[in-house]
Amino acid sequence: MIQPPTQPAFVLVRPQMGENIGAAARAMLNFGLTRMRLVDPRDGWPNPRAVAMASGAAGTVLDNAGVFPSVIEAVGDCDHVFATTARNRDLTKPVFTPEAAMERARTLIAEGRKVAVLFGPERAGLENEDLIAADALISVPVNPDFPSLNLGQAVLLTAYEWRRQTVPAVAERMEYAGTEPASRIEIEKLAEHYEAELDTAGFFFPETKADSMRLSLRNLWFRLGLTRAEVQTLHGMLRQLLRGRG
């Protein structure tokens, strides 16, 4: 039994330049999408400029791309079709943001439904005749005074939202560049090292404020979020300063 696809098909309708097809393939593969379909590409198919722009691995997206003479034939096997458009085409259809559309696509695909997304030609976008085949529209909330997106950008935005809906991503993380966070013991030893030398240098003065100063300094060390490499650097800096003073 053939399993239904686990991702939407991205359908490029009458794309005009091979470079833009290649850019779309790169954008798709960046976010784990491989199902490309082409409708009546202007310069024929295959297109060497598309291959050059796809840059290596994304060429597999082009190699497996289906080519169709019309939109209806390109989405004939699909249960639900979205169409990207920058403006109202006087058709009564639900309009989604890319985020909401890909969330809906994820739900449909999880139910075993086949989903496609239409992207229009570079110059004028999709025509009403193309949009008729769609169940819903996708509109990017761009600057209304300059709403035009090129083909690669539109594919990238939609592919990114698909990836966001399907692959959990940590909103913020720390890269430690070959090291790791310092342990509390290591930070404690660093604090003791500095406090001892500062005490010798008469830093904790007057005596009535010494405890408060030590507490503030200790809090500073723990608040910095130091790595092991940084702790070793700070130890080394202090040793070198003392050596130079000696």
PyMOL commands that set and color helices and strands:
alter all, ss='L'
color gray80, all
select helices_A, chain A and resi 18-30+48-54+56-63+71-74+98-110+128-131+151-166+184-200+207-223+228-245
alter helices_A, ss='H'
color red, helices_A
select strands_A, chain A and resi 9-13+36-39+66-68+80-84+95-96+115-119+136-138
alter strands_A, ss='S'
color yellow, strands_A
deselect
rebuild
show_as cartoon
